[in-house]
Each structure stands twice: as C-alpha cells, then as structure tokens.
C-alpha cells in the first residue's frame, strides 16, 4: 500500500513478555522468534495462555492484542 510515494506497512500490536511490541501483519511465531534471534528449539512459547508445540510456530499467525510469553532455556549447573 502506498500513499504519496511512501510505503505503509500494516502492523499488529501485541505484548511479548509483558512489553508492547509491533510486528508486520501476518507474522508467525517463527517470524517473531527470528526477529529476536531465538531458535525455536531453545524456547517454549505461550500464546494467549496456551503453550504451543513447536510444529505450531509456523502456522500461528499473530494478531492485535495477542499476549506472548517466551521462556528461553539457559544451560548451567
């Protein structure tokens, strides 16, 4: 979509780990993880209080108002 030669990208407003964030419309959970440099195999994602299985990350498209919690595994002893 263009207005006066400038490109306007539609975004969605959501909350990630309690902080507001805007992402391009149509972004999947996988896309969100890529945008914050996290590998799907190293995190657990909760979308609107439902834990997602990794195969769902590609098909779960984020929408306005979604609440996402990302828990990152940290090694140590």
mmCIF file of the N, C-alpha and C atoms, coordinates in Angstrom:
data_MODEL
# 
_entry.id   MODEL 
# 
loop_
_atom_site.group_PDB 
_atom_site.id 
_atom_site.type_symbol 
_atom_site.label_atom_id 
_atom_site.label_alt_id 
_atom_site.label_comp_id 
_atom_site.label_asym_id 
_atom_site.label_entity_id 
_atom_site.label_seq_id 
_atom_site.pdbx_PDB_ins_code 
_atom_site.Cartn_x 
_atom_site.Cartn_y 
_atom_site.Cartn_z 
_atom_site.occupancy 
_atom_site.B_iso_or_equiv 
_atom_site.pdbx_formal_charge 
_atom_site.auth_seq_id 
_atom_site.auth_comp_id 
_atom_site.auth_asym_id 
_atom_site.auth_atom_id 
_atom_site.pdbx_PDB_model_num 
ATOM 1   N N  . UNK A 1 1  ? 0.845  -1.172  0.000  1.00 0.00 ? 1  UNK A N  1 
ATOM 2   C CA . UNK A 1 1  ? 0.000  0.000   0.000  1.00 0.00 ? 1  UNK A CA 1 
ATOM 3   C C  . UNK A 1 1  ? 0.887  1.231   0.000  1.00 0.00 ? 1  UNK A C  1 
ATOM 4   N N  . UNK A 1 2  ? 0.607  2.209   -0.851 1.00 0.00 ? 2  UNK A N  1 
ATOM 5   C CA . UNK A 1 2  ? 1.399  3.428   -0.910 1.00 0.00 ? 2  UNK A CA 1 
ATOM 6   C C  . UNK A 1 2  ? 0.517  4.648   -0.805 1.00 0.00 ? 2  UNK A C  1 
ATOM 7   N N  . UNK A 1 3  ? 1.021  5.634   -0.108 1.00 0.00 ? 3  UNK A N  1 
ATOM 8   C CA . UNK A 1 3  ? 0.357  6.923   -0.026 1.00 0.00 ? 3  UNK A CA 1 
ATOM 9   C C  . UNK A 1 3  ? 1.420  7.970   -0.327 1.00 0.00 ? 3  UNK A C  1 
ATOM 10  N N  . UNK A 1 4  ? 1.203  8.766   -1.371 1.00 0.00 ? 4  UNK A N  1 
ATOM 11  C CA . UNK A 1 4  ? 2.143  9.816   -1.765 1.00 0.00 ? 4  UNK A CA 1 
ATOM 12  C C  . UNK A 1 4  ? 3.567  9.292   -1.901 1.00 0.00 ? 4  UNK A C  1 
ATOM 13  N N  . UNK A 1 5  ? 3.703  8.115   -2.470 1.00 0.00 ? 5  UNK A N  1 
ATOM 14  C CA . UNK A 1 5  ? 5.028  7.567   -2.709 1.00 0.00 ? 5  UNK A CA 1 
ATOM 15  C C  . UNK A 1 5  ? 5.670  6.896   -1.508 1.00 0.00 ? 5  UNK A C  1 
ATOM 16  N N  . UNK A 1 6  ? 5.049  6.997   -0.340 1.00 0.00 ? 6  UNK A N  1 
ATOM 17  C CA . UNK A 1 6  ? 5.628  6.313   0.821  1.00 0.00 ? 6  UNK A CA 1 
ATOM 18  C C  . UNK A 1 6  ? 4.910  4.998   1.044  1.00 0.00 ? 6  UNK A C  1 
ATOM 19  N N  . UNK A 1 7  ? 5.632  4.043   1.502  1.00 0.00 ? 7  UNK A N  1 
ATOM 20  C CA . UNK A 1 7  ? 5.069  2.717   1.733  1.00 0.00 ? 7  UNK A CA 1 
ATOM 21  C C  . UNK A 1 7  ? 4.607  2.610   3.180  1.00 0.00 ? 7  UNK A C  1 
ATOM 22  N N  . UNK A 1 8  ? 3.376  2.159   3.369  1.00 0.00 ? 8  UNK A N  1 
ATOM 23  C CA . UNK A 1 8  ? 2.839  1.958   4.708  1.00 0.00 ? 8  UNK A CA 1 
ATOM 24  C C  . UNK A 1 8  ? 2.608  0.475   4.902  1.00 0.00 ? 8  UNK A C  1 
ATOM 25  N N  . UNK A 1 9  ? 3.225  -0.057  5.929  1.00 0.00 ? 9  UNK A N  1 
ATOM 26  C CA . UNK A 1 9  ? 3.104  -1.475  6.221  1.00 0.00 ? 9  UNK A CA 1 
ATOM 27  C C  . UNK A 1 9  ? 2.140  -1.641  7.391  1.00 0.00 ? 9  UNK A C  1 
ATOM 28  N N  . UNK A 1 10 ? 1.149  -2.518  7.217  1.00 0.00 ? 10 UNK A N  1 
ATOM 29  C CA . UNK A 1 10 ? 0.202  -2.773  8.292  1.00 0.00 ? 10 UNK A CA 1 
ATOM 30  C C  . UNK A 1 10 ? 0.898  -3.583  9.377  1.00 0.00 ? 10 UNK A C  1 
ATOM 31  N N  . UNK A 1 11 ? 0.657  -3.200  10.627 1.00 0.00 ? 11 UNK A N  1 
ATOM 32  C CA . UNK A 1 11 ? 1.282  -3.890  11.743 1.00 0.00 ? 11 UNK A CA 1 
ATOM 33  C C  . UNK A 1 11 ? 0.218  -4.338  12.738 1.00 0.00 ? 11 UNK A C  1 
ATOM 34  N N  . UNK A 1 12 ? 0.632  -5.218  13.638 1.00 0.00 ? 12 UNK A N  1 
ATOM 35  C CA . UNK A 1 12 ? -0.223 -5.651  14.739 1.00 0.00 ? 12 UNK A CA 1 
ATOM 36  C C  . UNK A 1 12 ? 0.471  -5.261  16.039 1.00 0.00 ? 12 UNK A C  1 
ATOM 37  N N  . UNK A 1 13 ? -0.343 -4.885  17.021 1.00 0.00 ? 13 UNK A N  1 
ATOM 38  C CA . UNK A 1 13 ? 0.181  -4.519  18.342 1.00 0.00 ? 13 UNK A CA 1 
ATOM 39  C C  . UNK A 1 13 ? -0.076 -5.681  19.283 1.00 0.00 ? 13 UNK A C  1 
ATOM 40  N N  . UNK A 1 14 ? 0.973  -6.132  19.933 1.00 0.00 ? 14 UNK A N  1 
ATOM 41  C CA . UNK A 1 14 ? 0.848  -7.254  20.852 1.00 0.00 ? 14 UNK A CA 1 
ATOM 42  C C  . UNK A 1 14 ? 1.783  -7.052  22.024 1.00 0.00 ? 14 UNK A C  1 
ATOM 43  N N  . UNK A 1 15 ? 1.785  -8.009  22.922 1.00 0.00 ? 15 UNK A N  1 
ATOM 44  C CA . UNK A 1 15 ? 2.619  -7.939  24.112 1.00 0.00 ? 15 UNK A CA 1 
ATOM 45  C C  . UNK A 1 15 ? 3.515  -9.167  24.145 1.00 0.00 ? 15 UNK A C  1 
ATOM 46  N N  . UNK A 1 16 ? 4.815  -8.937  24.278 1.00 0.00 ? 16 UNK A N  1 
ATOM 47  C CA . UNK A 1 16 ? 5.787  -10.028 24.345 1.00 0.00 ? 16 UNK A CA 1 
ATOM 48  C C  . UNK A 1 16 ? 6.510  -9.926  25.678 1.00 0.00 ? 16 UNK A C  1 
ATOM 49  N N  . UNK A 1 17 ? 6.339  -10.943 26.506 1.00 0.00 ? 17 UNK A N  1 
ATOM 50  C CA . UNK A 1 17 ? 6.935  -10.968 27.845 1.00 0.00 ? 17 UNK A CA 1 
ATOM 51  C C  . UNK A 1 17 ? 6.638  -9.673  28.611 1.00 0.00 ? 17 UNK A C  1 
ATOM 52  N N  . UNK A 1 18 ? 5.378  -9.235  28.499 1.00 0.00 ? 18 UNK A N  1 
ATOM 53  C CA . UNK A 1 18 ? 4.913  -8.080  29.254 1.00 0.00 ? 18 UNK A CA 1 
ATOM 54  C C  . UNK A 1 18 ? 5.233  -6.723  28.656 1.00 0.00 ? 18 UNK A C  1 
ATOM 55  N N  . UNK A 1 19 ? 5.893  -6.688  27.494 1.00 0.00 ? 19 UNK A N  1 
ATOM 56  C CA . UNK A 1 19 ? 6.267  -5.413  26.874 1.00 0.00 ? 19 UNK A CA 1 
ATOM 57  C C  . UNK A 1 19 ? 5.541  -5.251  25.540 1.00 0.00 ? 19 UNK A C  1 
ATOM 58  N N  . UNK A 1 20 ? 5.042  -4.041  25.268 1.00 0.00 ? 20 UNK A N  1 
ATOM 59  C CA . UNK A 1 20 ? 4.359  -3.817  23.985 1.00 0.00 ? 20 UNK A CA 1 
ATOM 60  C C  . UNK A 1 20 ? 5.332  -3.937  22.823 1.00 0.00 ? 20 UNK A C  1 
ATOM 61  N N  . UNK A 1 21 ? 4.817  -4.454  21.723 1.00 0.00 ? 21 UNK A N  1 
ATOM 62  C CA . UNK A 1 21 ? 5.637  -4.643  20.523 1.00 0.00 ? 21 UNK A CA 1 
ATOM 63  C C  . UNK A 1 21 ? 4.737  -4.575  19.304 1.00 0.00 ? 21 UNK A C  1 
ATOM 64  N N  . UNK A 1 22 ? 5.260  -4.062  18.206 1.00 0.00 ? 22 UNK A N  1 
ATOM 65  C CA . UNK A 1 22 ? 4.538  -4.036  16.937 1.00 0.00 ? 22 UNK A CA 1 
ATOM 66  C C  . UNK A 1 22 ? 5.328  -4.883  15.939 1.00 0.00 ? 22 UNK A C  1 
ATOM 67  N N  . UNK A 1 23 ? 4.594  -5.683  15.184 1.00 0.00 ? 23 UNK A N  1 
ATOM 68  C CA . UNK A 1 23 ? 5.199  -6.531  14.158 1.00 0.00 ? 23 UNK A CA 1 
ATOM 69  C C  . UNK A 1 23 ? 4.391  -6.399  12.881 1.00 0.00 ? 23 UNK A C  1 
ATOM 70  N N  . UNK A 1 24 ? 4.993  -6.688  11.746 1.00 0.00 ? 24 UNK A N  1 
ATOM 71  C CA . UNK A 1 24 ? 4.231  -6.658  10.498 1.00 0.00 ? 24 UNK A CA 1 
ATOM 72  C C  . UNK A 1 24 ? 3.060  -7.646  10.547 1.00 0.00 ? 24 UNK A C  1 
ATOM 73  N N  . UNK A 1 25 ? 1.928  -7.243  10.005 1.00 0.00 ? 25 UNK A N  1 
ATOM 74  C CA . UNK A 1 25 ? 0.774  -8.135  9.932  1.00 0.00 ? 25 UNK A CA 1 
ATOM 75  C C  . UNK A 1 25 ? 1.176  -9.402  9.190  1.00 0.00 ? 25 UNK A C  1 
ATOM 76  N N  . UNK A 1 26 ? 0.667  -10.524 9.651  1.00 0.00 ? 26 UNK A N  1 
ATOM 77  C CA . UNK A 1 26 ? 0.973  -11.803 9.015  1.00 0.00 ? 26 UNK A CA 1 
ATOM 78  C C  . UNK A 1 26 ? 2.187  -12.500 9.593  1.00 0.00 ? 26 UNK A C  1 
ATOM 79  N N  . UNK A 1 27 ? 2.808  -11.902 10.613 1.00 0.00 ? 27 UNK A N  1 
ATOM 80  C CA . UNK A 1 27 ? 3.986  -12.516 11.238 1.00 0.00 ? 27 UNK A CA 1 
ATOM 81  C C  . UNK A 1 27 ? 3.560  -13.743 12.042 1.00 0.00 ? 27 UNK A C  1 
ATOM 82  N N  . UNK A 1 28 ? 4.290  -14.821 11.876 1.00 0.00 ? 28 UNK A N  1 
ATOM 83  C CA . UNK A 1 28 ? 4.040  -16.044 12.638 1.00 0.00 ? 28 UNK A CA 1 
ATOM 84  C C  . UNK A 1 28 ? 4.896  -16.022 13.903 1.00 0.00 ? 28 UNK A C  1 
ATOM 85  N N  . UNK A 1 29 ? 4.665  -16.983 14.771 1.00 0.00 ? 29 UNK A N  1 
ATOM 86  C CA . UNK A 1 29 ? 5.501  -17.125 15.958 1.00 0.00 ? 29 UNK A CA 1 
ATOM 87  C C  . UNK A 1 29 ? 6.952  -17.359 15.527 1.00 0.00 ? 29 UNK A C  1 
ATOM 88  N N  . UNK A 1 30 ? 7.156  -18.147 14.491 1.00 0.00 ? 30 UNK A N  1 
ATOM 89  C CA . UNK A 1 30 ? 8.514  -18.365 13.974 1.00 0.00 ? 30 UNK A CA 1 
ATOM 90  C C  . UNK A 1 30 ? 9.144  -17.031 13.573 1.00 0.00 ? 30 UNK A C  1 
ATOM 91  N N  . UNK A 1 31 ? 8.386  -16.179 12.893 1.00 0.00 ? 31 UNK A N  1 
ATOM 92  C CA . UNK A 1 31 ? 8.888  -14.866 12.491 1.00 0.00 ? 31 UNK A CA 1 
ATOM 93  C C  . UNK A 1 31 ? 9.240  -14.000 13.683 1.00 0.00 ? 31 UNK A C  1 
ATOM 94  N N  . UNK A 1 32 ? 8.427  -14.061 14.729 1.00 0.00 ? 32 UNK A N  1 
ATOM 95  C CA . UNK A 1 32 ? 8.729  -13.327 15.952 1.00 0.00 ? 32 UNK A CA 1 
ATOM 96  C C  . UNK A 1 32 ? 10.048 -13.811 16.547 1.00 0.00 ? 32 UNK A C  1 
ATOM 97  N N  . UNK A 1 33 ? 10.203 -15.125 16.640 1.00 0.00 ? 33 UNK A N  1 
ATOM 98  C CA . UNK A 1 33 ? 11.441 -15.679 17.202 1.00 0.00 ? 33 UNK A CA 1 
ATOM 99  C C  . UNK A 1 33 ? 12.654 -15.257 16.378 1.00 0.00 ? 33 UNK A C  1 
ATOM 100 N N  . UNK A 1 34 ? 12.522 -15.274 15.050 1.00 0.00 ? 34 UNK A N  1 
ATOM 101 C CA . UNK A 1 34 ? 13.619 -14.847 14.182 1.00 0.00 ? 34 UNK A CA 1 
ATOM 102 C C  . UNK A 1 34 ? 13.958 -13.378 14.426 1.00 0.00 ? 34 UNK A C  1 
ATOM 103 N N  . UNK A 1 35 ? 12.935 -12.550 14.659 1.00 0.00 ? 35 UNK A N  1 
ATOM 104 C CA . UNK A 1 35 ? 13.159 -11.115 14.845 1.00 0.00 ? 35 UNK A CA 1 
ATOM 105 C C  . UNK A 1 35 ? 13.913 -10.805 16.133 1.00 0.00 ? 35 UNK A C  1 
ATOM 106 N N  . UNK A 1 36 ? 13.902 -11.725 17.084 1.00 0.00 ? 36 UNK A N  1 
ATOM 107 C CA . UNK A 1 36 ? 14.641 -11.524 18.343 1.00 0.00 ? 36 UNK A CA 1 
ATOM 108 C C  . UNK A 1 36 ? 15.810 -12.507 18.466 1.00 0.00 ? 36 UNK A C  1 
ATOM 109 N N  . UNK A 1 37 ? 16.193 -13.103 17.333 1.00 0.00 ? 37 UNK A N  1 
ATOM 110 C CA . UNK A 1 37 ? 17.353 -14.002 17.262 1.00 0.00 ? 37 UNK A CA 1 
ATOM 111 C C  . UNK A 1 37 ? 17.283 -15.181 18.226 1.00 0.00 ? 37 UNK A C  1 
ATOM 112 N N  . UNK A 1 38 ? 16.106 -15.810 18.323 1.00 0.00 ? 38 UNK A N  1 
ATOM 113 C CA . UNK A 1 38 ? 15.943 -17.012 19.134 1.00 0.00 ? 38 UNK A CA 1 
ATOM 114 C C  . UNK A 1 38 ? 15.642 -18.199 18.229 1.00 0.00 ? 38 UNK A C  1 
ATOM 115 N N  . UNK A 1 39 ? 16.228 -19.335 18.542 1.00 0.00 ? 39 UNK A N  1 
ATOM 116 C CA . UNK A 1 39 ? 15.969 -20.558 17.795 1.00 0.00 ? 39 UNK A CA 1 
ATOM 117 C C  . UNK A 1 39 ? 14.764 -21.271 18.402 1.00 0.00 ? 39 UNK A C  1 
ATOM 118 N N  . UNK A 1 40 ? 13.832 -21.752 17.579 1.00 0.00 ? 40 UNK A N  1 
ATOM 119 C CA . UNK A 1 40 ? 12.638 -22.424 18.103 1.00 0.00 ? 40 UNK A CA 1 
ATOM 120 C C  . UNK A 1 40 ? 12.941 -23.567 19.053 1.00 0.00 ? 40 UNK A C  1 
ATOM 121 N N  . UNK A 1 41 ? 14.039 -24.260 18.853 1.00 0.00 ? 41 UNK A N  1 
ATOM 122 C CA . UNK A 1 41 ? 14.367 -25.396 19.704 1.00 0.00 ? 41 UNK A CA 1 
ATOM 123 C C  . UNK A 1 41 ? 14.881 -25.031 21.082 1.00 0.00 ? 41 UNK A C  1 
ATOM 124 N N  . UNK A 1 42 ? 15.104 -23.733 21.318 1.00 0.00 ? 42 UNK A N  1 
ATOM 125 C CA . UNK A 1 42 ? 15.654 -23.312 22.602 1.00 0.00 ? 42 UNK A CA 1 
ATOM 126 C C  . UNK A 1 42 ? 14.648 -22.570 23.474 1.00 0.00 ? 42 UNK A C  1 
ATOM 127 N N  . UNK A 1 43 ? 13.389 -22.519 23.027 1.00 0.00 ? 43 UNK A N  1 
ATOM 128 C CA . UNK A 1 43 ? 12.377 -21.761 23.775 1.00 0.00 ? 43 UNK A CA 1 
ATOM 129 C C  . UNK A 1 43 ? 11.070 -22.533 23.878 1.00 0.00 ? 43 UNK A C  1 
ATOM 130 N N  . UNK A 1 44 ? 10.257 -22.093 24.819 1.00 0.00 ? 44 UNK A N  1 
ATOM 131 C CA . UNK A 1 44 ? 8.862  -22.508 24.898 1.00 0.00 ? 44 UNK A CA 1 
ATOM 132 C C  . UNK A 1 44 ? 8.050  -21.229 24.703 1.00 0.00 ? 44 UNK A C  1 
ATOM 133 N N  . UNK A 1 45 ? 7.017  -21.304 23.865 1.00 0.00 ? 45 UNK A N  1 
ATOM 134 C CA . UNK A 1 45 ? 6.195  -20.131 23.581 1.00 0.00 ? 45 UNK A CA 1 
ATOM 135 C C  . UNK A 1 45 ? 4.772  -20.372 24.063 1.00 0.00 ? 45 UNK A C  1 
ATOM 136 N N  . UNK A 1 46 ? 4.263  -19.398 24.799 1.00 0.00 ? 46 UNK A N  1 
ATOM 137 C CA . UNK A 1 46 ? 2.873  -19.415 25.245 1.00 0.00 ? 46 UNK A CA 1 
ATOM 138 C C  . UNK A 1 46 ? 2.158  -18.281 24.515 1.00 0.00 ? 46 UNK A C  1 
ATOM 139 N N  . UNK A 1 47 ? 1.103  -18.612 23.796 1.00 0.00 ? 47 UNK A N  1 
ATOM 140 C CA . UNK A 1 47 ? 0.314  -17.631 23.055 1.00 0.00 ? 47 UNK A CA 1 
ATOM 141 C C  . UNK A 1 47 ? -1.068 -17.561 23.688 1.00 0.00 ? 47 UNK A C  1 
ATOM 142 N N  . UNK A 1 48 ? -1.391 -16.407 24.249 1.00 0.00 ? 48 UNK A N  1 
ATOM 143 C CA . UNK A 1 48 ? -2.682 -16.201 24.911 1.00 0.00 ? 48 UNK A CA 1 
ATOM 144 C C  . UNK A 1 48 ? -2.981 -17.311 25.918 1.00 0.00 ? 48 UNK A C  1 
ATOM 145 N N  . UNK A 1 49 ? -1.968 -17.583 26.749 1.00 0.00 ? 49 UNK A N  1 
ATOM 146 C CA . UNK A 1 49 ? -2.057 -18.558 27.854 1.00 0.00 ? 49 UNK A CA 1 
ATOM 147 C C  . UNK A 1 49 ? -2.159 -20.017 27.409 1.00 0.00 ? 49 UNK A C  1 
ATOM 148 N N  . UNK A 1 50 ? -1.815 -20.287 26.159 1.00 0.00 ? 50 UNK A N  1 
ATOM 149 C CA . UNK A 1 50 ? -1.776 -21.657 25.652 1.00 0.00 ? 50 UNK A CA 1 
ATOM 150 C C  . UNK A 1 50 ? -0.363 -21.950 25.170 1.00 0.00 ? 50 UNK A C  1 
ATOM 151 N N  . UNK A 1 51 ? 0.246  -22.998 25.717 1.00 0.00 ? 51 UNK A N  1 
ATOM 152 C CA . UNK A 1 51 ? 1.589  -23.381 25.284 1.00 0.00 ? 51 UNK A CA 1 
ATOM 153 C C  . UNK A 1 51 ? 1.494  -24.010 23.898 1.00 0.00 ? 51 UNK A C  1 
ATOM 154 N N  . UNK A 1 52 ? 2.323  -23.494 22.993 1.00 0.00 ? 52 UNK A N  1 
ATOM 155 C CA . UNK A 1 52 ? 2.335  -24.009 21.624 1.00 0.00 ? 52 UNK A CA 1 
ATOM 156 C C  . UNK A 1 52 ? 3.374  -25.112 21.491 1.00 0.00 ? 52 UNK A C  1 
ATOM 157 N N  . UNK A 1 53 ? 3.055  -26.094 20.657 1.00 0.00 ? 53 UNK A N  1 
ATOM 158 C CA . UNK A 1 53 ? 4.036  -27.110 20.285 1.00 0.00 ? 53 UNK A CA 1 
ATOM 159 C C  . UNK A 1 53 ? 4.862  -26.539 19.139 1.00 0.00 ? 53 UNK A C  1 
ATOM 160 N N  . UNK A 1 54 ? 6.112  -26.909 19.043 1.00 0.00 ? 54 UNK A N  1 
ATOM 161 C CA . UNK A 1 54 ? 6.980  -26.339 18.006 1.00 0.00 ? 54 UNK A CA 1 
ATOM 162 C C  . UNK A 1 54 ? 6.396  -26.435 16.597 1.00 0.00 ? 54 UNK A C  1 
ATOM 163 N N  . UNK A 1 55 ? 5.735  -27.538 16.222 1.00 0.00 ? 55 UNK A N  1 
ATOM 164 C CA . UNK A 1 55 ? 5.164  -27.579 14.861 1.00 0.00 ? 55 UNK A CA 1 
ATOM 165 C C  . UNK A 1 55 ? 4.097  -26.492 14.610 1.00 0.00 ? 55 UNK A C  1 
ATOM 166 N N  . UNK A 1 56 ? 3.558  -25.899 15.672 1.00 0.00 ? 56 UNK A N  1 
ATOM 167 C CA . UNK A 1 56 ? 2.539  -24.858 15.520 1.00 0.00 ? 56 UNK A CA 1 
ATOM 168 C C  . UNK A 1 56 ? 3.144  -23.475 15.291 1.00 0.00 ? 56 UNK A C  1 
ATOM 169 N N  . UNK A 1 57 ? 4.441  -23.307 15.501 1.00 0.00 ? 57 UNK A N  1 
ATOM 170 C CA . UNK A 1 57 ? 5.052  -21.985 15.414 1.00 0.00 ? 57 UNK A CA 1 
ATOM 171 C C  . UNK A 1 57 ? 4.874  -21.347 14.034 1.00 0.00 ? 57 UNK A C  1 
ATOM 172 N N  . UNK A 1 58 ? 4.991  -22.126 12.971 1.00 0.00 ? 58 UNK A N  1 
ATOM 173 C CA . UNK A 1 58 ? 4.842  -21.575 11.613 1.00 0.00 ? 58 UNK A CA 1 
ATOM 174 C C  . UNK A 1 58 ? 3.407  -21.191 11.299 1.00 0.00 ? 58 UNK A C  1 
ATOM 175 N N  . UNK A 1 59 ? 2.456  -21.951 11.809 1.00 0.00 ? 59 UNK A N  1 
ATOM 176 C CA . UNK A 1 59 ? 1.051  -21.714 11.464 1.00 0.00 ? 59 UNK A CA 1 
ATOM 177 C C  . UNK A 1 59 ? 0.348  -20.731 12.397 1.00 0.00 ? 59 UNK A C  1 
ATOM 178 N N  . UNK A 1 60 ? 0.951  -20.414 13.527 1.00 0.00 ? 60 UNK A N  1 
ATOM 179 C CA . UNK A 1 60 ? 0.340  -19.484 14.484 1.00 0.00 ? 60 UNK A CA 1 
ATOM 180 C C  . UNK A 1 60 ? 0.666  -18.051 14.052 1.00 0.00 ? 60 UNK A C  1 
ATOM 181 N N  . UNK A 1 61 ? -0.301 -17.400 13.395 1.00 0.00 ? 61 UNK A N  1 
ATOM 182 C CA . UNK A 1 61 ? -0.136 -16.031 12.918 1.00 0.00 ? 61 UNK A CA 1 
ATOM 183 C C  . UNK A 1 61 ? -0.589 -15.081 14.017 1.00 0.00 ? 61 UNK A C  1 
ATOM 184 N N  . UNK A 1 62 ? 0.247  -14.101 14.338 1.00 0.00 ? 62 UNK A N  1 
ATOM 185 C CA . UNK A 1 62 ? -0.023 -13.197 15.441 1.00 0.00 ? 62 UNK A CA 1 
ATOM 186 C C  . UNK A 1 62 ? -1.026 -12.115 15.045 1.00 0.00 ? 62 UNK A C  1 
ATOM 187 N N  . UNK A 1 63 ? -1.861 -11.730 16.017 1.00 0.00 ? 63 UNK A N  1 
ATOM 188 C CA . UNK A 1 63 ? -2.933 -10.753 15.791 1.00 0.00 ? 63 UNK A CA 1 
ATOM 189 C C  . UNK A 1 63 ? -2.865 -9.656  16.837 1.00 0.00 ? 63 UNK A C  1 
ATOM 190 N N  . UNK A 1 64 ? -3.558 -8.541  16.547 1.00 0.00 ? 64 UNK A N  1 
ATOM 191 C CA . UNK A 1 64 ? -3.666 -7.456  17.522 1.00 0.00 ? 64 UNK A CA 1 
ATOM 192 C C  . UNK A 1 64 ? -4.138 -7.991  18.866 1.00 0.00 ? 64 UNK A C  1 
ATOM 193 N N  . UNK A 1 65 ? -3.487 -7.557  19.923 1.00 0.00 ? 65 UNK A N  1 
ATOM 194 C CA . UNK A 1 65 ? -3.899 -7.917  21.273 1.00 0.00 ? 65 UNK A CA 1 
ATOM 195 C C  . UNK A 1 65 ? -3.355 -9.229  21.797 1.00 0.00 ? 65 UNK A C  1 
ATOM 196 N N  . UNK A 1 66 ? -2.656 -9.995  20.952 1.00 0.00 ? 66 UNK A N  1 
ATOM 197 C CA . UNK A 1 66 ? -2.089 -11.261 21.430 1.00 0.00 ? 66 UNK A CA 1 
ATOM 198 C C  . UNK A 1 66 ? -1.095 -11.009 22.553 1.00 0.00 ? 66 UNK A C  1 
ATOM 199 N N  . UNK A 1 67 ? -1.049 -11.962 23.472 1.00 0.00 ? 67 UNK A N  1 
ATOM 200 C CA . UNK A 1 67 ? -0.079 -11.930 24.557 1.00 0.00 ? 67 UNK A CA 1 
ATOM 201 C C  . UNK A 1 67 ? 0.818  -13.153 24.411 1.00 0.00 ? 67 UNK A C  1 
ATOM 202 N N  . UNK A 1 68 ? 2.110  -12.897 24.273 1.00 0.00 ? 68 UNK A N  1 
ATOM 203 C CA . UNK A 1 68 ? 3.080  -13.958 24.066 1.00 0.00 ? 68 UNK A CA 1 
ATOM 204 C C  . UNK A 1 68 ? 4.073  -13.954 25.221 1.00 0.00 ? 68 UNK A C  1 
ATOM 205 N N  . UNK A 1 69 ? 4.345  -15.128 25.736 1.00 0.00 ? 69 UNK A N  1 
ATOM 206 C CA . UNK A 1 69 ? 5.407  -15.310 26.716 1.00 0.00 ? 69 UNK A CA 1 
ATOM 207 C C  . UNK A 1 69 ? 6.421  -16.255 26.095 1.00 0.00 ? 69 UNK A C  1 
ATOM 208 N N  . UNK A 1 70 ? 7.663  -15.856 26.112 1.00 0.00 ? 70 UNK A N  1 
ATOM 209 C CA . UNK A 1 70 ? 8.743  -16.687 25.577 1.00 0.00 ? 70 UNK A CA 1 
ATOM 210 C C  . UNK A 1 70 ? 9.672  -17.028 26.734 1.00 0.00 ? 70 UNK A C  1 
ATOM 211 N N  . UNK A 1 71 ? 9.858  -18.316 26.969 1.00 0.00 ? 71 UNK A N  1 
ATOM 212 C CA . UNK A 1 71 ? 10.771 -18.781 28.007 1.00 0.00 ? 71 UNK A CA 1 
ATOM 213 C C  . UNK A 1 71 ? 11.963 -19.401 27.297 1.00 0.00 ? 71 UNK A C  1 
ATOM 214 N N  . UNK A 1 72 ? 13.138 -18.857 27.572 1.00 0.00 ? 72 UNK A N  1 
ATOM 215 C CA . UNK A 1 72 ? 14.375 -19.283 26.924 1.00 0.00 ? 72 UNK A CA 1 
ATOM 216 C C  . UNK A 1 72 ? 15.132 -20.206 27.874 1.00 0.00 ? 72 UNK A C  1 
ATOM 217 N N  . UNK A 1 73 ? 15.557 -21.349 27.360 1.00 0.00 ? 73 UNK A N  1 
ATOM 218 C CA . UNK A 1 73 ? 16.329 -22.288 28.173 1.00 0.00 ? 73 UNK A CA 1 
ATOM 219 C C  . UNK A 1 73 ? 17.749 -21.776 28.330 1.00 0.00 ? 73 UNK A C  1 
ATOM 220 N N  . UNK A 1 74 ? 18.257 -21.853 29.555 1.00 0.00 ? 74 UNK A N  1 
ATOM 221 C CA . UNK A 1 74 ? 19.618 -21.438 29.835 1.00 0.00 ? 74 UNK A CA 1 
ATOM 222 C C  . UNK A 1 74 ? 20.340 -22.607 30.480 1.00 0.00 ? 74 UNK A C  1 
ATOM 223 N N  . UNK A 1 75 ? 21.487 -22.958 29.931 1.00 0.00 ? 75 UNK A N  1 
ATOM 224 C CA . UNK A 1 75 ? 22.254 -24.054 30.487 1.00 0.00 ? 75 UNK A CA 1 
ATOM 225 C C  . UNK A 1 75 ? 23.047 -23.614 31.711 1.00 0.00 ? 75 UNK A C  1 
ATOM 226 N N  . UNK A 1 76 ? 23.454 -24.551 32.454 1.00 0.00 ? 76 UNK A N  1 
ATOM 227 C CA . UNK A 1 76 ? 24.251 -24.234 33.639 1.00 0.00 ? 76 UNK A CA 1 
ATOM 228 C C  . UNK A 1 76 ? 24.156 -25.346 34.651 1.00 0.00 ? 76 UNK A C  1 
ATOM 229 N N  . UNK A 1 77 ? 24.791 -25.160 35.739 1.00 0.00 ? 77 UNK A N  1 
ATOM 230 C CA . UNK A 1 77 ? 24.771 -26.221 36.719 1.00 0.00 ? 77 UNK A CA 1 
ATOM 231 C C  . UNK A 1 77 ? 24.829 -25.769 38.119 1.00 0.00 ? 77 UNK A C  1 
# 
